[in-house]
Every structure is written in C-alpha cells, then in structure tokens.
Amino acid sequence: MARPPLFQRATVTRIVKESSDARTYVLAPTDGPFTYNAGQFCTFRVEVDGTELFRSYSMSSSPDTDHELMTTVKRVAGGKVSNWLHDNVSEGDEVVVTRPAGTFCLRESQAPLLGFSGGSGITPILSLAKTTLATTDRDVHLLCADRDHDSMIFERVLSELVDRYPGRLTVARHLDDKNGFLDKAAVLEFVGEHVGADSYLCGPEPFMDLIESALPGPGRIFSERFGSAAEPINTAEPISTGESAATETTSTEVTGTVTIVLGRKKTSVPRHPNETLLESARRAGLTPPFSCEAGNCATCMAHVTSGSAVMRINDALTEEEVSDGYVLTCQAVPDSESITVKYE
C-alpha cells in the first residue's frame, strides 16, 4: 500500500484564543481524521514573503478525549511562522500540515505523572495529561511556569480538568512577574514525596536544563525541547559531532555518491565524509523541507530506496517507519558507499 503524502491540507474550523499571545487552531484534515498519540505534533508549511517555511506545533488535543484535532500556537517575537499564522489565518481557511509525528508520548507505568512546562510547553503536557487521566488510574501533577497571568495558556481548560478529576489532578502555577524565575528549590518543593514519578518536561532550553538538574530521581525523565527553526548552515565543510566524527574527517577520503529525488528533480553529488543527507541535498542545489535540524520534528523525513544510513538522533520517527526505510535527513549519514533517498 502506498504511503500517504507527508503534507496534507486541513481546514481551520475554529480558532480559540487561549491567552494574550496563544491561539488554538482546530483542524479538520481534508482526507479524513489523523491517527495520532498524545504528545505528538504537526508541522505547518507556509509561504511568507515568497519563502517556504516549516514550523512544528504540538497538539493540545488528546485522541482519547477530544473529537477534534487541535494545535496551539504561541506568537513569538520575530517568529515568522507563528506571527504569520496569527495575522493571516482565519476560520474556514486551509492550511498545509504534516501527519502527526514525534516520540514525546506516554510510557506505560503505574507511577504518578509529573508535568513540567515552560510557556507554550504546556501544549503537549496537556495532551499527555488528558490521556493519562482518561485511560489510567495514575495521578497527575503539573507545574506550569509562565511570564505573567496574561500569558497563561489553558487556564480554563486546566481548571475544568481539576474539577473533573478531584484528587487526581493538581496544577501549580509559577508566574515570573510575581515570584521571580523558577529555581531548584521551587522544583523540589513541587516534587515533594513523588521522587519516583515519571516526569515529562517541555519548554525552552534554560527551563529544561533547570528542571533536569533539579529532579532528585529515581523517577524517569522524558523531555521535548523546542525553539526557533534552525538557520541554514554552511555545508562547505563536514560537521563534526565529536571525537569519532573528527577522526573520520581526517581519514581517507570517502567515495561514492548521494542521489536525492525531490519532486521531479533527481540530483547526484559525491559523498562527503560525515555529511548528513540534508547537507548533501543542499550542496546539490536543492531546497528540501526541514525545520528543527535537531531530529525532533520529521519535516525532513525521506525514504532510503537504495543503500543505507545511520541517524545520529531520532526523536520523531517510529520503529515501524525506520524499519520501512525512512530517515530524518538532518540526522542521517550514509554508511554505504552510495545511497539514494526520495522525499515524498
């Protein structure tokens, strides 16, 4: 059976104002509902000033509690895609999004769930909380850090969930303008006796670093980082990812070719040591889709039709997708002499 196209059209059926700078876009995919897991995301493809841009946004809906697909977007200063969506998309408009992807999903456990969110990081945490409360007997405790009251996202939704699940869901709010920045002492106070809980973290890098360093253990930690889309990088020289990669770049020069199929174009370039498939595609003069360049979003996913490659990081593709030959081209480095990949 042919794999459905990565990007599909969806109609924006409703737009919900969640805070002063966050909106939820309720989507109805044109070709029928998406199958997804709590905690996953969709990647939007938009054209801004003649340039095609990609940005990933998590679902705030849960497949176990919501009949609609919802993605929540916070307006970011200087963020081209978030500002474009806020300023240009209205109810009834069509958008282009990927099928849901991502591995920030609920793991089986009997332990309580601790959710830590910074700003719009509450989006996938909310999705995970909904599924946990609806499908398990686990308790859920959320610590949500926000700039101020006006920037709090899902205040009403979380209040309703607390009322629906008394004794099982608690929500602690930390507002920077009133309490200063979150610190380790506040995190430890929140954790309390739940040192063996599973912790799910989502937010900006400094927030994530703080939470990870503060958690006392021995509970498991699962995290989803986010930030602005990566800028194009200089591919004139191979990227070093550590000692082993540096050794490779100084060894005998590799041979073979990398062939990229993108739309109607098929281009081959000599293989360079330690160069990802995405870098090879750019060097070939192509403009393949990409977004995070961190192995998180699956925007750059392509199918290896001959040869093989190894991914440095994979936080987006499922085991089934990998076994079917799909790779994240921003992370995949050929380990065969020649390779052919096709963007679908």
C-alpha positions in Angstrom: 0.0 0.0 0.0 1.3 3.4 -0.9 2.3 5.7 2.0 0.1 8.7 2.3 1.8 12.0 1.4 3.6 13.7 4.3 1.9 17.0 3.8 -1.9 17.2 3.7 -4.5 20.0 3.7 -6.7 20.8 6.6 -9.5 23.3 7.2 -9.3 25.5 10.2 -12.8 25.0 11.7 -12.3 27.1 14.8 -9.8 29.4 16.4 -9.7 29.7 20.2 -7.9 32.5 22.0 -6.1 30.8 24.9 -4.1 33.8 26.2 -2.8 37.2 25.1 -0.4 35.6 22.7 -1.6 32.0 22.1 -4.3 30.5 19.9 -5.6 27.0 19.3 -6.3 26.1 15.7 -8.9 23.3 15.4 -8.2 21.4 12.2 -10.2 19.1 10.0 -7.9 17.2 7.6 -9.3 17.2 4.1 -8.7 13.5 3.6 -10.1 12.4 6.9 -9.1 12.4 10.6 -5.4 11.8 11.5 -4.4 9.0 13.8 -2.1 10.3 16.5 -0.8 9.8 20.0 -1.0 12.3 22.9 2.1 14.4 23.0 2.8 14.5 19.2 2.9 17.4 16.8 2.1 18.6 13.3 4.5 20.6 11.1 2.9 23.6 9.2 4.1 24.5 5.8 3.5 28.2 5.0 4.8 30.7 2.5 6.0 34.0 3.9 7.2 36.8 1.6 7.8 34.2 -1.1 9.8 31.8 1.1 8.5 28.4 2.1 8.9 27.9 5.8 8.2 25.0 8.2 7.4 25.0 11.9 6.2 22.3 14.2 3.4 22.8 16.8 2.2 20.3 19.3 -1.3 19.0 19.6 -3.2 20.2 22.7 -6.0 17.7 22.0 -5.9 14.1 23.0 -7.1 11.2 20.8 -8.7 9.7 23.9 -10.8 12.7 25.0 -11.2 15.0 22.0 -13.1 14.6 18.8 -11.3 17.4 17.2 -7.6 17.9 16.3 -6.2 20.9 18.0 -2.8 22.6 17.7 -1.8 25.5 19.8 0.5 28.3 18.5 2.1 31.0 20.7 3.1 34.2 18.9 6.9 34.5 19.2 8.7 37.8 18.8 10.5 37.6 15.5 8.9 34.2 14.7 8.0 34.3 11.1 5.6 31.3 11.1 3.8 32.0 14.4 3.2 35.6 13.5 2.0 34.7 10.0 -0.5 32.2 11.4 -1.8 34.7 14.0 -2.1 37.5 11.4 -3.3 35.7 8.3 -5.2 32.5 9.2 -9.0 32.7 9.8 -11.7 30.2 10.5 -12.6 28.4 7.2 -9.1 28.8 5.7 -7.0 25.9 4.6 -3.5 25.1 6.0 -0.9 22.5 5.0 0.4 20.3 7.7 2.2 17.0 8.1 0.7 13.9 9.6 1.3 13.8 13.4 4.8 12.7 14.4 7.0 12.7 17.5 8.1 10.4 20.3 7.2 12.5 23.3 4.4 10.1 24.2 3.0 8.4 27.3 5.0 5.4 28.6 3.4 2.6 30.4 3.8 3.0 34.1 1.9 2.9 37.4 3.8 5.8 38.8 2.3 9.3 39.1 3.0 11.7 36.3 4.7 15.0 36.9 4.4 17.5 34.1 6.7 20.5 33.9 6.0 23.2 31.3 7.6 26.5 30.4 5.3 28.8 28.4 3.7 27.1 25.4 5.4 23.9 26.5 2.1 23.2 28.3 0.7 22.2 24.9 1.9 18.6 24.7 1.9 18.3 28.5 -1.9 19.0 28.4 -2.4 16.3 25.8 -0.5 13.8 27.9 -2.4 14.7 31.0 -5.8 14.3 29.3 -4.8 10.8 28.1 -3.3 9.8 31.4 -6.4 10.9 33.4 -8.9 9.3 30.9 -7.1 5.9 30.3 -5.3 5.1 33.6 -5.6 5.5 37.4 -2.4 7.5 37.7 -2.3 10.8 39.5 -1.1 13.8 37.5 0.6 16.9 39.0 1.5 19.8 36.7 3.9 22.7 37.3 3.4 25.4 34.7 5.8 28.3 34.5 4.7 31.5 32.7 5.8 35.1 32.3 2.7 36.6 33.9 -1.1 35.9 34.2 -1.9 37.2 30.7 0.5 34.7 29.1 -1.0 31.7 30.9 -2.3 29.1 28.4 -5.2 26.8 29.0 -6.2 28.4 32.4 -9.9 27.5 31.8 -9.2 24.0 30.4 -7.0 23.0 33.3 -9.4 24.4 35.8 -12.2 22.2 34.3 -9.9 19.2 34.4 -9.1 19.7 38.0 -12.9 19.8 38.8 -13.4 16.7 36.6 -10.7 14.7 38.3 -10.7 15.8 42.0 -7.8 14.3 44.0 -6.1 13.0 40.8 -5.0 16.3 39.1 -3.3 19.2 40.7 -2.0 22.3 38.8 0.7 24.6 40.3 1.3 27.9 38.5 4.6 29.8 38.7 4.4 33.4 37.5 7.8 35.1 36.9 6.5 38.6 37.4 5.3 37.7 40.9 7.7 35.0 42.1 10.8 35.6 40.1 12.3 33.0 37.9 11.7 29.3 38.8 14.6 27.8 40.8 15.6 24.4 42.0 14.1 24.9 45.5 10.7 25.5 43.9 11.0 22.4 41.8 12.0 20.2 44.7 9.1 21.6 46.8 6.7 20.8 43.9 8.1 17.2 43.6 7.7 16.6 47.3 7.2 12.9 48.0 6.8 12.0 44.3 10.6 11.3 43.7 9.7 8.1 41.9 7.2 9.6 39.5 7.6 9.8 35.7 8.5 13.4 34.8 7.5 14.9 31.4 9.2 18.2 30.5 8.6 20.7 27.7 9.8 24.2 27.3 12.8 26.4 26.3 16.3 25.1 26.8 17.1 27.0 30.0 13.9 25.9 31.6 14.6 22.2 30.6 18.2 22.4 32.0 16.9 23.7 35.3 14.2 21.0 35.7 16.5 18.2 34.7 19.2 19.3 37.1 16.7 19.8 40.0 14.9 16.5 39.8 16.2 14.2 42.5 15.3 10.9 40.9 15.0 7.9 40.8 11.9 8.5 38.5 12.2 8.5 34.7 12.5 11.8 32.8 11.1 12.3 29.3 11.6 15.7 27.6 10.7 17.6 24.5 12.7 20.7 23.7 11.6 23.5 21.4 12.9 26.7 19.9 13.1 28.6 16.7 13.7 26.8 13.5 17.3 26.3 12.7 19.0 28.6 10.3 20.6 27.1 7.1 24.2 26.0 7.9 27.4 26.3 5.9 27.9 22.9 4.3 31.3 23.7 2.7 32.9 21.6 5.5 31.6 18.4 7.1 30.1 18.9 10.6 32.0 17.4 13.5 29.8 15.7 16.1 32.6 14.7 18.4 35.9 12.8 18.6 34.9 9.9 16.4 33.5 12.2 13.7 36.7 14.3 13.7 38.7 11.2 13.3 36.6 10.3 10.2 37.1 13.6 8.5 40.8 13.3 8.7 40.9 9.7 7.4 41.0 8.5 3.8 38.5 10.4 1.7 35.3 8.5 1.1 34.0 7.5 -2.3 30.5 7.0 -3.7 27.5 9.2 -4.4 24.4 10.6 -2.8 21.4 10.7 -5.0 18.5 12.9 -4.0 15.0 12.7 -5.5 12.9 15.7 -4.7 9.7 16.2 -6.7 10.7 15.9 -10.4 14.3 16.6 -9.7 16.9 13.8 -9.3 20.4 15.0 -8.5 23.6 13.2 -7.5 26.7 14.6 -5.7 29.9 12.9 -4.5 29.6 11.7 -0.9 31.4 13.8 1.7 32.6 12.3 5.0 30.3 12.9 8.0 27.8 14.9 5.9 24.1 14.4 6.5 21.7 13.7 3.7 20.1 17.1 4.2 23.5 18.8 3.8 24.2 16.8 0.7 20.8 17.8 -0.8 21.6 21.5 -0.1 25.1 21.1 -1.7 23.3 19.7 -4.7 21.4 22.9 -5.1 18.1 21.5 -3.9 15.7 23.1 -1.3 14.4 20.1 0.7 11.9 20.6 3.5 13.4 21.0 7.0 12.7 22.7 10.3 14.3 21.9 13.6 17.5 20.2 12.3 17.7 18.5 15.7 16.0 15.2 14.9 12.7 16.3 16.6 10.1 17.2 14.0 10.2 14.8 11.0 9.8 17.6 8.5 13.0 16.5 6.7 11.9 12.8 6.5 12.8 10.9 3.4 12.8 7.3 2.1 16.0 5.5 1.5 15.4 3.5 -1.7 19.0 2.1 -2.0 21.9 2.0 0.3 21.8 2.7 4.0 22.3 5.5 6.5 22.7 5.9 10.3 20.8 8.6 12.2 22.7 10.4 15.0 19.4 11.4 16.7 15.8 10.2 16.2 13.2 11.7 18.3 10.5 11.8 15.6 10.2 8.5 13.7 8.6 5.4 14.9 10.3 2.0 14.9 8.0 0.9 12.1 8.9 4.0 10.0 12.6 3.3 10.5 12.2 -0.4 9.5 10.4 0.7 6.4 13.5 2.7 5.3 12.6 6.3 6.4 15.2 8.6 7.9 15.5 12.1 9.2 17.8 13.6 6.6 19.1 16.2 9.1 20.5 13.4 11.2 21.2 10.6 8.7 24.7 10.0 7.5 25.3 7.4 4.8 27.1 4.2 5.9 27.1 2.6 2.4 29.3 3.7 -0.5 26.3 5.2 -2.4 22.8 5.9 -1.4 19.5 7.1 -2.9 16.8 8.9 -0.9 13.4 10.2 -2.0 11.5 13.0 -0.4 7.8 12.0 -0.6 
